[in-house]
Structures are given as structure tokens and as C-alpha cells.
Amino acid sequence: MAGMSGGRYSEVYRRSIEDPEGFWGEAAGAVSWYRRWDRVLDRAKPPFYRWFPGGMVNTCYNALDRHVEAGHGSRPALIYDSPVTSTKKTFTYHGLLDIVSRCAGSLSDLGITKGDRVIIYMPMVPEAVISMLACARIGAIHSVVFGGFAAPELATRIDDAKPKLVISASCGIEVNRVIPYKPLLDKAIEIARAKPERCVILERPQLEASLVPGRDMTWEEFMAGDPAACVPVAATDPLYILYTSGTTGIPKGVVRDNGGHLVALTWSMKNIYGMDPGEVYWAASDIGWVVGHSYIVYGPLFHGCTSVLYEGKPVSTPDPGAFWRVISDHGVAALFTAPTAFRAIRREDPEGEYIRKYPRSGFRRLFLAGERCDPDTLLWAGKHLRVPVIDHWWQTETGWAIGGNPVGLEMLPVKPGSCTKPVPGYDIHVLDNEGRELPPGQIGNIVVRLPLPPGCFPTLWQNDRDFVKTYLSEYPGFYETADAGYLDVDGYLWIMSRTDDIINVAGHRLSTGAMEEVLASHPDVAECAVTGVKDPIKGEIPVGFIVPKAGVNRPEGEIVLELVRLVRERIGPVASFKLAAVVKRLPKTRSGKILRGTMKKIADGEPFTVPPTIDDPAILDEIRESLAGLGYPKGR
């Protein structure tokens, strides 16, 4: 790979690719095992590779017990910060171990044993984390479903996982509303073919839930069990199932095993994020997403850090300084969030006035992931925070970073934009549609040579066929990421867009992500999105959606003309960028990803269903009106 000579990162990366068994066997030494593995990697049945077969381990033990046994029981493990309920609470490692052990015993009292599935459908409350760890403690497989998911989506996950138990809450709480969970759960169970035997409901004071006699019990009733010890499980046994967001029909249940997950996430906390035990780490996400699994719950606790569990939306509160308040209050050393959060902050506080209000003496780094990071957002954050701003890239399927800047190994130069170095363990290539390797600078399909490193999904839940068909069939021997980008001459990986966001304009393959970078560089633009729409002459043409910064009062047509000129100057006339609409907001999922595919279907006049993960469905009507003003869909 180009640009891989010199430096500690290069040395570590090269060894991880040339000797993966030696590399990950050494990393596994940081983990407590009941029984050492027979071999580091089982290559007997490709493409179904398994890490640490024969090893026996327990995820909960490594997250809690071993730190207490090492004398760190008084160290804060979890800080619960809930501005929507005016609550702050800190759990030490010893305190969290005590309540998780009792929760595990209560699960056992309900007949939950090793290999049983438990669905957790909860808001961002400590009981959700406790439930996850308690399942891991007794070898049960948890499946967290994002709180507030609609009943049909929850029902499909119940049917696929077939849980014995569902743990839920009476409601979730957002800034200006209470979301009843129990009616959604009741409807989902009514729809589902696979009926859970029992439900545990956390009653919250904001809304009382109606319980079904004989099936439902309160959290207080449930938590009457005696503490349970850890149950050793095979390294290759499943820890959890996480269904990819927005699935329809048969959902894709990403499986995470115990051993590889434990080794990879433990390694990542120091080497990728530069964290030391005892430091405070905040992943501003939700436990319903993979980020919440990996870096609210498991990664920080494996490494002995303190993790922040934040209930609310930091950029949706009336206070644009919510992020900085949390960092200041709790001494956060590193923040992990999505670029969309910083675009929203920048829109409301373009001069960084709220940032300056809060002391952040221990804050060292900002990590961004979740979608493409435009250079202007990265540079703005770095200017006002005065810390390194590091983009990194990964997926639900991988469970941890594919590309990043491994600051624990070596702080590499930052190139603004969605630009990273391949993380040790990932052998990344860029191929054309025929599977040929592309030279540096050419956009193509980003793939990873098999086997994937530990921590990545070994398959889909009870669905090996779709695992191979969806991810491994297009380029045999490689995992298809479905992201498009290129490697530059220095070995940096540039993520441009999803492969389905590469549009074909009169025979020219163009990245909508590259156009978004240009639009985002305009001083009046807070957020933007570009999608391709059908065109009778050129096949496809790009259409832009622009959200101006707060306080911008210039005529919309004037801004659009400047943007058209800017794309023409930086990408060229070949882009055929001539249409853009100024909108108040962009349709997003609750995790902050822009719903470009839905916008494209509206523009093309194609049928679509409202994604269950959408933050606010009313935004789609605004997009529809904006497209109608541009003459789309054509002929309607």
C-alpha cells in the first residue's frame, strides 16, 4: 500500500497484515481468560473465519469484576447525565458490579440461561446498560433495539431473535415530549409470531405503564434476585445481535462474538483513542446503535475508563453549549460524536461563543464518525476547541474503526475531510466494478480482504446465506463495505459516499460526496446534501439541498448561483451541478445520518416507506415541496 513506510503506525500496521495470528494473539494478552484459545484464527471454513476458538471468557467479568479485583472498585465506571430529567448519577465499578450481579441473578430466576435471547428496548438510562452487562454475565445474548422504534420494526426483530424476555420502560423522554414505549411494545408483541414469555418494565415517573397480568413485571419486582456469578462462554459464542437500522422484511442481525469483540475493543481504547484507565470517555450516541454498544458500554469499561451515558440530544436542547457543559462537568478527555452534531452546533454558534464559556482543561481530542465529515466542519471544530479533530470510519458490521488516526500509536498528520489511515487489522483495497485494483486517486469500491480482524461480525444471526450474498459475493475474498472512495499516494483513505451515491452523469462516474464538500466550504452553508435524480438526457444529474447558517439573510437565489459557480470551478462543468434548494433542515435518522436515498426516491417519483429511524417525518413534506419547486419529479 502506498505511503506505508516509516513510523510506529506503519510498523504496527504492517505486522497486523503480515502476521495477524501473532499480532492479535499478543493483543489478547490484555484480556482475562478462563481458558486460553486452541489457536488464534480458525481458517478451516472460509469465508466463516473464527477468532480464538477453544478460548473461554466472560465479557462482563472483563468489564467489571477484574477492575474491582485489581483494587479499582471505587473508580467511577458510569456517569448518567440526563438534562431531560434533571438527573446526574455516578456508578463506581464496585457499585455497578453489585447491581449488574443482582440483575443477572434476576434473569436466571426468570429461567434465562446461556444462549437465550433478551431484547432490550429502552431509553438512555442506566438500567439499559445494566441489562446488557447482566445478559453478558450469564451468557445470554442481548439484542438492543433503539428505544421508540415503531411496533412493526420491533416485531420483526422479535420474530428473528425469538427472545424469552423483553426488558423495556414506560417511556422515553426527549426535549419537548414524552414517548410512550409500552403501547409500542404491546403492539409489537401482538403483531409478532414469536411471543416472549415475560416482559420487565422500568416504570418512569413521567408516564405510568399498563402492565399485562402474568406477563409483565416492574423493574423493582424483577430486581429481587440474588447476585449471580459470571458464566464462562466460548470465545466464539455470540455476545449480542444488533439489527441494522432501517431494515424491512427479514432484518439483518449482525452477530458479535465474545472473544474477538473483547480483544479488539480493549486494544482500540488505547491505540485508536489514546485513552488511559481512569480517564473519562464520552460517546455522544445511543446504546441502540453500534457506537453505543462499542463505546458507551463495552470499550471504555474493558479498558477501565469512566463512560458518560447522556440522555437527551445535546444539539437539540435550548442550550447550544450542552456539549461543553458535559465535558466541563465531568472532566471528559475525549468526545466521540457525529459530524452532523457539529454542523448543527456551528449553525447555532458560528463564532464558538458557547465553547469559550466552559473550561475544558482535560479535554484532549474530538473524534468524529457516522457519516462523511466535510473539511470546513473539521477545521471549524479544531479552531474553536484547540484540540486535534480526528475523523474515523467504521460500520455496524465491523463494530469498531476500519479507518482512523491511531493516536495511541502515533499522531499522524490530519488531512481535513473524511480521510483516515487504515486501522491495523484491516487490509483495505479499492477496486473497480470488475474487481481490478485502482491506482491512487481513483474512486472505486472500498473492500477489505478476508479474514476481517477480531470484533467484526462472523455472520448474520441464523442467516449464513445472506451474510455471504450481501457482503462477500461481489468481490470473492473481500468484504464489500458498500462505501466508495480512494487511497491517495500517502496511503490515506478518503471516504466519498456510499456506492449507491456514485452517480453517472452522461457516462461520468461522479461522487455526490465530493460535491457536498464543495458546497459545505461556502461561508453561508451550515449543512448540505447532494443526491442524483433521473434525467432524460444525461441519465442522472445532481441536486443539492442547502441549510444556511443562523443569521444568513441573503436572497436564496444569490446563494444558489454562488454554489453552482463553486462546483463548476472546483469539480468542473462535467458535474452538471445546476439545481439546488435552500431548506430549513435535512431529513435524518435519529443517529444523525442524512436520508439521501429517501430524498432521491421523492425526486424520482418512486414509491417509498417512511424509514422507521427518521427523526421527524414532517421534514419529508418540506423536501417534497422544495423538489416540486425545482420541477421534480418530472412529468408529475
Number of C-alpha atoms within 10 A of each C-alpha: 15 12 13 16 13 8 11 12 24 17 14 15 21 18 16 20 16 12 13 21 19 14 18 22 18 12 14 22 11 15 20 17 19 13 14 17 20 11 14 23 21 16 12 9 8 11 19 16 19 26 30 25 20 16 21 21 26 25 31 28 23 22 27 27 21 18 23 19 10 8 11 19 19 13 21 21 29 26 20 18 23 18 17 18 14 7 10 12 11 19 19 19 26 21 19 22 25 15 18 27 26 22 28 30 25 21 23 20 16 14 12 22 18 18 16 18 25 28 27 27 24 28 26 23 18 20 20 22 22 20 23 28 28 28 32 28 30 27 29 27 28 27 27 26 25 22 23 21 20 17 21 19 21 24 24 23 27 27 19 18 24 18 23 20 25 25 23 26 28 25 26 24 20 17 15 9 9 14 18 19 24 24 15 20 25 17 15 23 21 14 17 21 14 18 18 19 13 17 26 21 26 24 19 13 10 14 17 14 19 13 16 11 7 9 12 18 18 18 18 11 12 20 19 13 17 14 18 20 15 20 18 20 26 21 27 21 20 23 29 26 25 26 27 17 21 14 16 14 7 11 20 25 25 25 25 28 25 28 30 26 28 29 25 22 25 24 21 21 24 19 20 23 23 18 22 17 17 17 20 26 30 25 24 24 27 23 28 24 19 23 26 19 21 21 26 26 25 24 28 31 27 26 25 27 23 27 28 26 28 24 24 23 19 22 18 15 15 9 12 21 21 21 20 20 19 18 23 18 12 18 18 23 21 21 21 23 20 21 23 25 19 22 26 21 24 20 21 19 17 17 12 18 12 18 20 13 12 17 14 20 11 15 20 17 20 22 20 24 21 21 23 25 29 27 17 21 25 25 16 18 21 16 13 14 19 13 14 19 23 29 30 28 25 18 17 20 23 20 23 25 23 23 24 26 28 25 18 17 18 15 15 15 10 16 15 17 21 28 28 26 27 24 24 26 25 22 22 21 21 24 21 13 11 8 15 12 14 16 16 17 14 15 22 26 23 25 24 20 18 18 24 21 28 30 23 24 26 26 24 21 22 14 13 12 10 15 21 17 10 13 18 18 14 15 18 14 15 22 22 18 18 15 17 23 26 24 28 17 14 13 17 24 25 23 25 29 20 19 16 14 21 23 22 17 21 15 11 13 14 21 26 23 24 20 26 24 23 21 28 23 17 15 11 19 21 26 26 25 23 25 27 27 22 20 14 8 9 13 14 19 22 24 22 22 25 26 20 23 20 15 10 12 9 10 8 15 12 9 18 20 13 13 25 20 14 18 22 18 11 12 15 12 13 14 23 18 21 17 17 24 21 18 18 14 18 23 23 21 18 17 22 20 19 18 18 17 14 21 24 21 18 21 24 17 17 10 9 11 8 12 18 20 22 21 15 13 15 10 16 20 12 16 23 17 14 18 23 15 11 15 12 18 19 15 6 7
